[in-house]
């Protein structure tokens, strides 16, 4: 999955696979995670949010299963 840079104090890179509904993010710490079952609408809303980090906290983290990418 191709990740693209974003303007965020929390995230460095973001990618999304609409077919598999997987959101992949790289935090500024360098940690990379895949969130499973994320609808396309949530990804679109996140990318349009005034604060991507706040959107992640409120709508993604703790709401979707995830795995760390090593």
C-alpha positions in Angstrom: 0.0 0.0 0.0 1.3 3.4 -0.9 1.4 5.9 2.0 1.4 9.6 1.4 2.7 12.4 3.6 0.1 14.4 5.7 0.3 17.6 7.7 -0.2 16.4 11.2 1.5 16.7 14.6 0.6 13.0 15.2 1.0 11.3 11.8 3.7 11.3 9.2 2.1 9.0 6.5 -1.4 7.7 5.6 -2.6 5.1 3.1 -5.9 3.4 2.5 -7.0 0.3 0.6 -10.7 0.7 -0.1 -11.1 -2.9 -1.4 -9.8 -4.4 1.8 -10.9 -1.5 4.0 -7.5 -1.1 5.6 -6.2 2.2 6.9 -2.5 2.2 7.4 -0.7 5.0 9.2 2.8 5.9 10.3 3.0 8.0 13.4 5.7 10.6 13.8 7.3 8.2 16.2 8.0 5.9 13.3 5.5 3.3 14.5 3.3 1.9 11.7 -0.2 0.4 12.2 -3.0 -1.1 10.1 -6.6 -0.5 11.1 -9.0 -3.1 9.8 -12.6 -2.6 8.6 -12.4 1.1 8.2 -15.1 2.3 5.8 -14.1 4.6 2.9 -16.3 7.4 4.4 -14.2 7.4 7.6 -11.0 7.7 5.6 -12.4 10.5 3.5 -13.6 12.4 6.6 -10.2 11.9 8.2 -8.4 13.4 5.2 -10.7 16.4 5.2 -10.5 17.0 9.0 -9.1 20.1 10.4 -6.9 17.9 12.6 -6.1 14.5 11.4 -4.7 13.5 14.8 -7.9 14.5 16.6 -10.0 12.7 14.1 -7.9 9.5 14.6 -8.4 9.7 18.4 -12.1 10.3 18.2 -13.0 8.0 15.3 -10.4 5.4 14.6 -8.2 4.5 17.6 -10.1 2.2 20.0 -12.9 1.6 17.4 -11.2 -0.7 14.9 -9.1 -3.8 15.2 -5.5 -3.0 14.4 -2.1 -4.6 14.0 1.4 -3.2 14.2 3.4 -3.3 11.0 7.0 -4.3 11.6 
